[in-house]
Amino acid sequence: MNDIARIIDITKDAELKTIAEKVSNNTRLSFDDGVMLFEKGSLPFLGALANFVREKKHGDITYFNRNFHIEPTNVCVFSCKFCSYSKLYAHKEEGWELTVEQMMNIVKSYDGKPVTEVHIVGGVHPKMTLPFFADLLKAIKAHRPELHIKGFTPVELDYMFKKAKMTVEEGMKFLHEAGLDSLPGGGAEIFHPEIRTQICEDKVDAEGWLHIHKAAHQLGMHSNATMLFGHVEKYWHRIDHMERLRQLQDETGGFNTFIPLKFRNKDNDMSNINECSTIEDLKVYAVGRLYLDNFNHVKAYWPMLGRQKAQLSLGFGVNDIDGTIDDTTKIYSMAGSEEQNPAMNTAELVTLIKQVNRKPIERDTLYNVVTDYSLKEVDLASLN
């Protein structure tokens, strides 16, 4: 009896047994199935099902990449209640604003290092316009043409496009031609307006977020998708969010990765809300893997979870733990993440993955294999 057959055999609850049978038969889960998994699925049950699907797709392979972040500003015109990172424009002197020259100095600091991606995301600053960022993209590509530029959430893009009086399609084409290669997944939060009104009322809505990603996909660009969980949402809000992502993925196939992001309550306007447990974190990863059957990859953002919890997530459907992040990314550390100085070198990431008997694969942004660290013994001391 294989693992999935054993799960079906020992599951007593009729509804969960039916769901397990669907997973075994590669049958798409319904909306109600997704909610049921959150409501009734035990952690061992969810982990076993999610790991079955993960290993069916990827075996023991666990991906990471060598990347670095540029955060142009933490000054922002929006006031999301969960945000511990940004400073309102009225108090911009309390924040930071980088020039194109300063950002290019960050890029140049990685000259000669084997990074494959720069990730650009930050606040929404009125003076950081579409032409401003196009100049940055062109400068990066002129300096290092092979570096993949993943940048800008739909929150940033929506503001830029409106200020430039461009349609979404025109704006995406403009940035793509300037050098933008793909989009990160940020700004999605929870799509349902019932929740969005409570936590991020003044920024781009679900339809706008999905429209921008669809436009990117139609240009041949790939993107990621996130979900901010563990605050005021209910289980069905999470499944509603995943359902909208699943539908767009059916249409375009342009999403690379689903990245659940845990709400952190330090120094923000939702500090009165308790953070959810590690058990709940792992359940979200597992349900994401099971419900989003057309997403190849599920990522655990290790600076948010911490290293040991990221290792645990690899048994709950996760097959990617993000990158080396050779800088001090502030968005999560300022909100109280497990890693206050989130940087791991390649040797540390390879070791982290091998410690839980998974196979570490360095990838590029589009999941092409750069180095397979599982094929041979590697002198970890030689890696950086």
C-alpha positions in Angstrom: 0.0 0.0 0.0 1.5 3.4 -1.0 1.4 6.5 1.1 -1.7 8.1 -0.4 -3.6 4.8 -0.3 -2.7 4.5 3.4 -4.0 8.0 4.1 -7.3 7.2 2.4 -7.5 3.9 4.3 -7.0 5.4 7.7 -9.1 8.5 7.3 -12.4 8.1 9.1 -14.1 11.4 8.2 -16.1 10.8 5.0 -15.6 14.3 3.6 -11.8 14.3 4.2 -11.6 10.8 2.7 -13.3 12.0 -0.5 -10.8 14.9 -0.7 -7.9 12.5 -0.3 -9.3 10.4 -3.0 -9.5 13.4 -5.3 -5.9 14.3 -4.6 -4.9 10.7 -5.3 -6.8 10.8 -8.6 -5.5 14.2 -9.6 -9.0 15.6 -9.5 -9.4 19.3 -8.9 -10.6 20.3 -5.5 -13.8 22.4 -5.2 -14.1 25.7 -3.2 -15.9 23.8 -0.4 -13.1 21.2 -0.4 -10.6 24.0 0.2 -12.6 25.4 3.1 -13.1 21.9 4.5 -9.3 21.3 4.6 -8.8 24.3 6.8 -11.8 23.5 9.0 -11.3 19.8 9.5 -7.9 18.7 8.2 -5.4 17.8 10.9 -1.8 18.9 10.4 -0.6 15.3 9.7 -3.4 14.7 7.2 -2.7 18.0 5.3 1.0 17.4 5.4 0.8 13.9 4.1 -1.5 15.0 1.2 0.6 18.1 0.3 3.9 16.1 0.5 2.4 13.5 -1.8 1.6 16.2 -4.4 4.9 17.9 -3.9 6.9 14.8 -4.4 4.8 13.8 -7.4 5.7 17.1 -9.0 9.3 17.6 -7.8 10.5 14.6 -5.8 12.9 15.8 -3.1 14.1 18.8 -5.2 14.1 22.1 -3.2 14.9 25.3 -5.1 16.7 28.5 -4.1 18.4 31.3 -6.0 21.1 33.8 -5.5 19.4 37.2 -5.5 19.6 40.6 -3.9 17.0 43.3 -3.1 16.8 46.9 -3.8 14.3 48.9 -1.8 14.1 52.3 -3.5 12.0 54.0 -0.7 9.9 53.3 2.3 8.0 56.5 1.8 4.5 55.7 0.7 1.2 57.5 -0.2 -0.8 54.5 1.0 -1.6 53.6 4.6 -2.0 49.8 4.8 -2.8 48.9 8.4 -0.6 45.8 8.5 2.5 47.6 7.2 5.4 48.2 9.6 7.7 49.3 6.8 6.5 52.5 5.2 6.4 56.1 6.2 3.5 58.2 5.0 4.5 60.9 2.5 3.6 63.6 5.0 6.4 62.3 7.2 8.8 61.5 4.4 11.8 62.9 6.3 11.6 59.8 8.5 12.1 57.5 5.6 14.6 56.9 2.9 14.6 57.7 -0.8 17.3 56.3 -3.1 18.5 58.0 -6.3 19.1 56.0 -9.5 22.9 56.5 -8.8 22.5 55.0 -5.3 20.6 52.0 -6.6 23.1 51.4 -9.3 25.9 51.5 -6.7 24.0 48.6 -5.0 23.9 46.7 -8.3 27.6 47.3 -8.9 28.4 46.0 -5.4 27.5 42.6 -6.8 29.8 42.8 -9.8 31.8 39.5 -10.0 29.3 37.7 -7.7 27.2 34.9 -9.1 23.8 36.4 -8.4 21.1 35.9 -11.1 18.3 38.2 -9.9 17.7 41.6 -8.5 14.4 42.1 -6.8 13.1 45.7 -6.7 10.1 46.6 -4.5 9.3 49.4 -2.0 6.9 52.1 -1.1 4.8 54.3 -3.5 6.6 57.6 -3.8 5.0 60.4 -5.9 8.3 61.5 -7.3 9.4 57.9 -8.3 7.5 57.9 -11.6 7.4 55.5 -14.5 10.2 57.3 -16.4 12.3 57.3 -13.2 12.1 53.6 -12.9 12.5 53.0 -16.6 15.8 54.9 -16.4 16.8 52.6 -13.5 15.9 49.4 -15.5 17.8 50.6 -18.6 20.9 51.4 -16.4 20.8 48.0 -14.8 20.6 46.2 -18.2 23.3 48.4 -19.7 25.6 47.5 -16.8 24.7 43.8 -16.4 22.5 42.6 -19.3 22.1 39.0 -18.0 20.8 40.0 -14.6 17.1 39.2 -14.3 15.1 42.1 -13.0 12.0 41.2 -11.0 10.3 44.3 -9.8 7.3 46.3 -8.7 4.1 45.2 -7.1 0.8 46.1 -8.8 0.4 48.6 -6.0 3.4 50.5 -7.3 2.6 49.9 -10.9 -1.1 51.0 -10.7 0.1 54.3 -9.2 2.8 54.8 -11.8 0.5 54.0 -14.8 -2.2 56.3 -13.6 0.2 59.1 -13.0 1.7 58.6 -16.5 -1.9 58.5 -17.9 -1.1 55.1 -19.5 -3.3 52.0 -19.6 -2.1 48.9 -17.8 -1.1 47.3 -21.1 0.8 50.4 -22.3 2.6 50.8 -18.9 3.6 47.1 -18.8 4.9 47.2 -22.3 6.9 50.4 -21.5 8.6 48.8 -18.5 9.1 45.5 -20.2 10.9 47.2 -23.1 13.0 49.2 -20.6 14.2 45.9 -19.0 11.7 44.6 -16.6 11.7 40.8 -16.8 9.1 39.6 -14.3 6.8 40.7 -11.4 7.0 39.7 -7.8 3.8 38.6 -6.0 3.4 41.4 -3.5 0.4 43.6 -2.8 -2.2 40.8 -3.2 -2.9 40.5 0.6 -6.4 39.0 0.7 -8.4 39.7 -2.5 -11.9 39.8 -1.1 -13.2 43.4 -0.7 -14.6 42.6 2.8 -11.1 42.2 4.0 -9.4 44.6 1.8 -11.6 47.4 3.1 -10.4 46.7 6.6 -6.7 46.4 6.0 -5.7 48.2 2.7 -8.7 50.2 1.5 -6.9 52.9 -0.5 -4.7 50.8 -2.8 -5.3 48.8 -5.9 -8.1 46.3 -5.6 -8.2 42.6 -6.5 -9.4 43.2 -10.0 -6.6 45.7 -10.6 -3.9 43.4 -9.2 -5.1 40.5 -11.4 -5.3 42.8 -14.4 -1.7 43.9 -14.1 -0.5 40.3 -13.8 -2.6 39.2 -16.7 -1.1 42.0 -18.8 2.4 40.9 -17.8 1.6 37.3 -18.7 0.3 38.4 -22.1 3.7 40.0 -22.8 5.4 36.7 -22.1 6.5 37.8 -18.6 6.1 35.5 -15.6 5.1 36.5 -12.1 4.6 35.3 -8.6 1.5 35.5 -6.4 1.3 36.0 -2.6 -1.4 35.8 0.1 -1.1 37.6 3.4 -2.8 35.4 6.0 -3.3 35.2 9.7 -5.1 38.5 10.5 -8.8 39.2 10.2 -9.6 36.9 7.3 -11.7 33.7 7.6 -10.9 30.4 5.9 -13.2 31.0 3.0 -11.5 34.3 2.3 -8.3 32.4 1.8 -9.9 30.0 -0.6 -11.6 32.8 -2.5 -8.1 34.4 -2.9 -6.7 31.1 -4.1 -9.6 30.5 -6.5 -9.0 33.9 -8.2 -5.4 33.0 -8.7 -6.2 29.5 -10.0 -8.6 30.9 -12.5 -6.1 33.4 -13.9 -3.5 30.7 -14.0 -5.9 28.5 -16.0 -6.2 31.4 -18.5 -2.6 32.5 -18.8 -0.2 30.0 -17.2 2.0 32.9 -16.3 2.4 32.4 -12.5 5.6 30.7 -11.3 5.1 30.5 -7.6 2.6 30.8 -4.8 4.0 32.5 -1.7 1.9 32.6 1.5 3.1 35.5 3.7 2.4 35.4 7.5 1.0 38.5 9.0 3.4 40.0 11.6 2.1 42.5 14.2 5.1 44.5 15.3 4.8 48.3 15.1 1.7 48.6 12.9 -1.9 49.5 13.1 -3.0 45.9 13.6 -0.7 45.2 16.6 -3.7 44.2 18.6 -4.2 41.1 16.5 -2.3 38.0 17.7 -0.1 36.3 15.1 -1.2 32.8 14.1 0.6 29.7 15.2 3.2 27.7 13.3 0.6 25.0 12.9 -1.6 27.4 11.0 1.4 28.5 8.9 2.0 24.9 7.8 -1.7 24.3 7.1 -1.7 27.3 4.7 1.3 26.0 2.8 -0.3 22.5 2.5 -3.7 23.8 1.4 -2.0 26.1 -1.1 -0.2 23.1 -2.6 -3.4 21.1 -2.8 -5.8 23.8 -4.0 -3.5 25.5 -6.5 -3.1 22.5 -8.7 -1.9 24.5 -11.7 0.9 26.2 -9.8 4.2 24.3 -10.1 5.9 25.9 -7.1 5.0 26.8 -3.5 7.6 29.0 -1.8 8.3 29.5 1.9 9.9 32.9 2.5 12.5 31.8 5.0 13.3 35.3 6.4 9.7 35.5 7.5 9.5 32.0 9.0 12.9 31.5 10.3 15.3 28.7 9.3 13.9 25.8 11.2 10.3 26.5 10.3 11.3 26.9 6.7 12.8 23.4 6.9 9.5 22.1 8.4 7.6 23.6 5.5 9.4 21.3 3.1 7.2 18.5 4.4 4.0 20.5 3.8 4.1 21.1 0.1 6.8 23.7 -0.2 9.6 23.1 -2.8 11.3 26.5 -2.8 12.7 28.5 0.1 13.6 31.7 -1.8 17.1 33.0 -2.1 20.3 34.0 -0.5 19.1 37.6 0.0 22.5 39.0 0.5 21.3 42.2 2.0 19.2 43.4 5.0 15.7 43.2 3.5 13.6 45.5 5.8 10.0 44.8 4.9 9.6 41.8 7.2 12.4 42.4 9.7 10.6 45.7 10.6 7.4 43.8 11.2 8.9 41.4 13.6 10.0 38.4 11.4 12.0 35.6 12.8 15.1 36.7 10.9 16.1 40.3 11.9 19.1 40.3 9.6 18.0 38.0 6.8 21.0 36.9 4.8 22.2 33.3 4.1 25.0 32.4 1.8 24.8 29.5 -0.6 26.6 27.1 1.7 24.1 27.8 4.5 21.1 27.3 2.2 22.5 24.1 0.8 23.1 22.8 4.3 19.7 23.9 5.5 18.0 21.9 2.7 20.3 18.8 3.0 19.6 18.6 6.8 16.1 17.6 6.1 17.0 15.1 3.3 16.0 17.2 0.4 18.0 18.0 -2.8 19.2 21.5 -3.1 19.0 23.0 -6.6 20.1 26.5 -7.3 17.7 28.0 -9.9 17.3 31.2 -11.8 14.1 33.2 -11.6 12.3 31.0 -14.2 13.3 27.8 -12.5 16.1 26.8 -14.9 18.7 24.8 -13.1 21.9 26.8 -12.4 23.7 24.2 -10.1 22.5 20.9 -8.8 24.1 20.6 -5.4 22.6 17.1 -4.8 24.7 15.4 -7.6 28.0 15.5 -5.9 29.8 16.3 -2.7 30.3 20.0 -2.5 33.0 21.8 -0.7 30.7 24.1 1.2 33.6 26.2 2.5 34.3 27.2 -1.0 30.8 28.7 -1.5 29.6 32.2 -0.7 
